Amino acid sequence: MTNTKLLNLSSSANSAKILFATDEWFASAENILSPYPPTFIADLYCPEGKVMDGWETRRKRTEGHDWCVVKLGCGDDSSGPMMIESVELDTAYFTGNQTPRVSIEAMKITRNEQDCNYVGNDDYLYNWMPGAISRLASGKSFQGTGQSTDAIRRAHAACQAVALNTTKQLSGAWITILPMVELQPGYEESRYHKFQLDTNVKRKLVDIGGVTHIRLNYYPDGGVARMKIWGYPVHSSSSTLAKNSQQTSSRQNHAAIAAASTIHPHSLTSSTTPPPSSKRYHQPELSSVLHGGKGLACSNKHYGVPSNLIRTTLGVDMGDGWETARHPHRPAVITKDPVTGLQDTPLMDWAVLKLGMGGVVEKVGHSDSKGGVERIIIDTRHFKGNFPESVSIDACCCSNLSDDVVCASAAAAADNNCSSVVEWFPLLKRTALSADAEHEFLRDDGKMIVNGSRGVTHVRVSIYPDGGLSRVRIYGHPFSKKDSNEERLISHL
């Protein structure tokens, strides 16, 4: 097709509309249709996290993958079918949070018998998708929201129903115009991705008379700044076609988490009801910088460093924590272990912390003797759409080895290298996390803290599969009170 001017059919300037999106926690899906170049303001945050100019979903912690449906447009007359020639995707500024893989499907929505009585009415292009009319009528941004499991199921069923009506294929599948492809980070040299439609794909579009909607699939989550679907309305080139022959906020299920830990959502705290970490405890917080704790090393520090985890105060924002990039090789579709209920994934990131005051002394003798780790707090403050799905902690007692050796051993152990010179043992079992909350684990509960009586000098905090933590607080009986920096630090406050 060479004689017809190509239009950006997915531009809001040409009347393209978002009808449905599974998740819009960090950035609304409408952004991806913007006709303007993407922008980036480094220090701009909102309650959900970093403000991004594109469509960005939260880190996928439930089964499945994210997707949205776009009603294509071609300006003043956007009710007819269109032909697609090529696709452009721009990941500008999404440098560690771009979606690693995408695919695009298309379908033609046709009038039903009732709609045929209203030829000038194009409602049928919108009302087939549950909630689409309400979305469009509201005129508001849906940033900070996500669809419920039932809403996603209904939307998927609607997609299958319109495909069955158009193609008569029982599978209800849309036509894949772009098979699953990998996307690169949004640096200037790698942000642009351009794809030409295969001849066989174009023939399929011709066979159904063009398309009216596309479905953009993220595998499994992440962000894209802009999408451009290049094509033209069918009526503008019918002879060429003859020749060349488609809200409710999603909440983390807290029931299973509550069984393993005590959750203290920050949304329920105040100056009169502070979170547990702000209250006095009978044992010192040995991981804290106040007592000589150190953040030594980590597998990834794209958005923050492990030394932030040991600060004494509550986190100020997401930048005041340790957050890793989204794993580029995370699975296209999230699945969960039917036994544990946790994500079935080998992917994880880790950080090594050194405890202050000589670490935790081993608990020996009778039950009243002092020693061991008594309490652990994992804080996901401000991490509402990018908290880790789960966390575990391993520990070692290595006062006679250098920190470099311990960190190298932590990396080796994380890679399942059995030749590690350090004995790492479980301290906190892998357990699910929730958004923007302190998760409190007590040894006396006998649930999640194991080997709590052993001596500890270093801990390796592992997050699955990635994400961000605000603070990690380890409480126990110190080996030596002489190593505390408390008096020195307080004198400077």
N, C-alpha and C positions, 0 to 999 in steps of 0.2 A: 504494500500500500504506500504509494509515493506521492499521490496528488491531493491528499486530504490533510489539512492541518491537524496536528496532534494537540490534544488538550490534556491538561492534568485533571483527570476525572475524579481524583481523590482530594481535590482542593476545596476548602470551604468557600473560596471565592467563586467556585463553579457550582455551588449548592450541594456539595457532598455533605453527608450527615453521619454521625455515629448513632447507630440504633441500639447497640448493646456492647458492653465490655465486662469481662468477668471481674476485673479488679482495676482500680484507679487510685491506689493509695497514695503514691508519691506524685503522680501527675496525670491529669485528665486526658482521656483518649482523644478529645477534640484537638489537642495541641498538634497531633501528628498530621492533621489536615491543614494546618496553617499555611497560607501562601507566602509568609515572611520567613527570612532566614532564622534559624534557631539562635538563641542568645544564652549567655551564662553569666551569672553573678556569683562570685566565689563565696561570699559571706552571707548569702540570702537563705534563710531557713524558715520553715513554717512548723506548726505543731506536729506534722507527720514526718518531718525530716528535711533533707536538702531539697530546695526548689529546683526542679529541672524543667526545661522547655522541650517537652516531648510527651509520649505516653509511656509511663513507667509504673509497673506493678510491683507489689511487695515481693519479698523473697518467698517463694512457694513453699508452704509448710503443710499443705493438704494435697490430696491426690489430684492428678490431672495436670493440665497446663493452661496458660492464659490465652485468651483470644477475644477479638472484637469483630463486629460486623459493621461495614460501611456501606451506606447507600450512595452509589456513585452519582456524579452530577456533571453536566456539560453546559452550565449557564442557564439562560432563560428557559430553555425547554429541556428539563432533566427527567421527564417521565418515561422516555422511551429507552430501549435497550442500546447498549454500546459495545464497541469492539475494542479489545485491548491489544496493544502492540508491545509494550515494554513496562518494566517496573524499576523504580529507583528507591533505595532506602538509605537514609542518612543517620548515622549514629553519633552525630556531633555532640561532644562533651560527655557522652556516656562512656567513660574510659575504664571503668571497672564494674559497671552496672548495666552494660548493654546486654540485650538478650543474645545469647550465643548462637541461636538457630531460629529461623523463621520458615514458614511456608505460607502460601496464599492460595485460597480457593475462590471460585467465582460461580455465580448462579443467576439465572433470569427468573424474576418473580412475575408471574402472570396473573391476570384478573380471574377471579372466580365468577360463577354464574351471576351472583348478585351484583358484583362490581360492573358487569357488562352493561347494566342498565344506566350506569353513570360514566359515560365515556370520558367526560372532561374531568373526572375526579381521580386523583392519583393516590388516594388514601391507601389503596391496596399495597403500595410500595413500602408502607410503614407499619400498618396495623397488624401485619402477620407476625411481627416480633413482639412478644409480651413486654409491656412496659415502655415500648419505643415512643408512643404518642405522649405519654406522661413526661418522658425524658426531654423530648423536643419542646413540649409546651412550657416546661419549667424555666428553660433558658439559663439555668444555673450551671456552675462547674460541679462535677462529681468527684473532684480531687478529694482524697481522704476517705473514699468508700470502696466497698467490695461487695459483690453479689453473694447471696446465700447459695448453698448447695442446691436447694430446690429451684431457685431462680435460674441457675446455670443449666440444670437438667431440663427445665421448661424451654429455655432458649435453644438448647441443642435439639430438642424434639421439634421445635418450630423450623429449624434449619433443615432437618430431615424431611419434614412434611412438604415444604415448598419445593425441595429437590425432587421428591417423588411425583409431585404434581407436574413438574416441568419435564423431567427426563423419563418418568415412568419406571425408573429402576428401583427395585425394592430396597436396595441398600440405603437410599436417601443421601448418597454422597454427593458433595459438590464437585465441580470440575477443578482439579488441581492445575493452576496456571504457573505456579512456582513451587517445585518440589522443595523439601527441606534443604536449606542452605545455611552455611555458617556466616556469621557477621563478625567483623573486626571492631576493635575499640574505636571510639570516636575522636581519635587524634586526627590532625589535619591530613596526614599522609594516608590514613586508612579509613576515613569516615564514610566515603562514598561507595555504594554498591549498586551496580547497574546490571539488569538482566533482560534479555530479549526473549519473548515467548517463542516456544518451539512451534514449528509449522503444524505438527499434529495437534497441539493444544489449540491453536487458532482454528483449525478445522472443526474441532469439537464445539467451539464457541459459535462458529457459523451455523453448525447443525441445529443449535437451539435458538438461533436468531439473535445472537448477542446476549449480553449480561447486564444486570442492573445493580448487583451487589457483590461485594467481595468480603471474604473472611480472612483476617490476618491472624495467624497463629504464632504465639511466642512459645519456644521450647526451652525451659518451662516457664520462664519469667524474665523480668528485666525491662529495658527501655530502648526505644528508638525515637529519634528526634523528629524526623519527617518521613512521609511516604508519598511517592508520586506514582500514580497509575496513568501511563500515557496511552491515549486512545482517541476515539471519535464516536459520535452518535451514528447508529446504523443508518438512519434515514438520510444522512448526508453523503453516503457513498454506497447506495444499494447495488449499483451495477458492479462495483468493485467486489462487494461481498459475494455476489452471484458468481463472479469469475473465480474467486479464490475459495470458492466453496466455504452468577450470586454474594429494689436496691436497699437493698438493705445492707448495712455494714456486716461483713463477714467476721465472725469472732473466733478466736482460738478456743477450742474446747478445753475448758479448765478442769473438767472432772477428773481425768486421769492424772493430771499434774498435781492436783490438790491431794491426791492420795499419797504422793511421794514427798511433797514439800508443803510448807506453809507459804501461801502467796500473799504478798502485800502490795496491791496495785497502787501506784503513785497517785492515781486519780482520786483515791480515797484518803490520802494523807494531807495534813495541814500543820500549821504551827502548834496546834493543840493536840493533834494526833500524828506525830512524826513516824516515819518508818523505823523498823527495828534497828537499823544501822546507826540511827541518830540517838539511840538510847544507850545508857551506860550498861556495860556487860562485865561480868566478874573476871573474865580473862581478856588479855590484850589482843588487839587485831594485829597479828604478827606479819601479815602481808602488807600492812600499811607503811608508807614512806615515813610516817611518824615514828615508827619503831625500827627503821632501818631496812624495810622491805625494798626490793628492787625488781623492776621489769627488765628481764635480761634479753630475751630473744623471742621470735615468733616466725611462723611460716609465711605470713603475709601481713603487711601493714599499709594497705592501699589508702585507708581512710583514718587511721589512728595507730598509736603505738601502745605496746603493753604497759609502759610506765604510767599511762593514764589510769590503768585498772587499780592502782594502789594509792590513788589520791585519797585524802581524808574526807573531803567534802562530797556532797552529792553532785552528780554530773550536771554541768551547765547546759549542754546540748549534745548532739551526736558526735560533734567534733571532739568532745571531752570524754572519749572512750577509746576502746580498741575495736576497730571494724575492718573486716577483710573484704576484698573484692568478691563478687559473685564468681563461683567456680565456672570457668568457661566450658568445662567438660561435664557439667551436671546433666543428668539424664533429661531427655526430651519430655518425658512424662513421669511425674512423681508417683512412686508406689510406697506402700507401707508394709512393714513386717506384721503379719496377722497375729503373731504371738505377743510382741512387745508394743505394737501400736506406733512404733517410731519409724522414721523414714528408713527404707531399705537401701542404704548407700554406704560405700566405703569412703566417700569424700569427707574430709574434715580439715580444719585449720587448728593450730595450736600456739600457745604462748607459755613461756617459762617464767615463773616468778620465784624470787628468792625471799624466804622469810627472814624477818629481822630478829634481833635478840638471840641469835644463835639457832633459831628455829624452834621446833616443838620437841620437848623432852619426852622420851618414851615413858609410857605409863606401865609401872610394874607393881607386882604385889597385889594387895587386897583392893576391893572395889572403891575404897575411899582414898586411895593414893592418887596423887596428882600426876598429870601427864597426858599427852596425846592431843589430838584435834577434837574440840568439843562442838564447834559450830562453824558452818560455812554459809555465806550469803552470796548469791549470784544476782547481780542487779542489771536489769535491762532498761533502766531509766532512759526515756526519750527514743528508744529503739522500738517503734511501734509497727513498722512494716518490714523491718530488716533484722529482727532478733534471730538468733540461732534457733533451729528447730529443737535442738537438744544439746546437752553439755555433759561432759564427764571430766573427772580430775584424777590424775595419777600423781604419785609422790615418790620421793626418794630421800634417803638420809645420807648425805655425802659431804660431811664437814671437812673431810680430808682431801677432797678433789677440787680443782679449780672450777670456776663458773663456766669457763669455755668448754671444759671437758663435759660438764653436766649438760650444757646446751647442745653440744654435738651428739651426745647420747640421746637426748630427747628427740632430736630430729631422726636419728637412726631408729629409735623405738617406734616413732610415728610411722615410719616406712616399713615396719615389721622386720627390721634388721636385728636378728637375734644375737649379733656379735657385740651388742652394747655392753660397755664396761660398767654401767650403772644398773642397779636393780630398781626398776620402776614398778611400783605396786599400786593397785586400785585404792583410791581414797573416797571418791564420790562416784557411784554408779551412774551410767548414762541415764539421763532423765529429761523429760520434755520441759521446755521453757514457754513462757508467755510474754506478751508485750508489756513494756513500761511498768515493770514490777520488781520488787525484791523477792527472791525465792530463798527461804530460810530452811536450812537443814541442820538438825540437831543429832548428835551422836546418841543421846539417850533415847531417841525415838526408835533406834535399831532398824531403820528402814534403808536409808540411802548411803550413809557414811559407813564405810567398811575400813578395816585396819586402823580404826580411829585411835588405838592405843599406841601405835608405833611412833617412833621419832621421825621428824620431817624437817628437812632443810630447804627443799625446793619442791614446787608443784608444777605440773604441766597441765594447763587448762585446755581441753579439746572441745571445739564447737563443731556441730554437724548441721548441714554440710559447710556452712559459712555464716557470716553475719556479724553482729556487733554486740559487745557487752560494755556496760558503763563502769562497773566496779566488780572486783572479786575480793571478798573479805574472808580471811582464814583466822579463826580464833582458837587459841590453845594455851597450854602452860609453857612458858618460855624456858629455854635452856639456860639463858643467862640474862638477868635484868641489866647487867652492865652495858649491854650492846644497844640499849634504847637511845634513840635520838630525841625523845619526847621533850626533855627539858630544853635542849638546844633549839629545837624548832619552835617551841612555845615562846621562847624569849624573843623570837623575831616576828611573832604575830601582832 
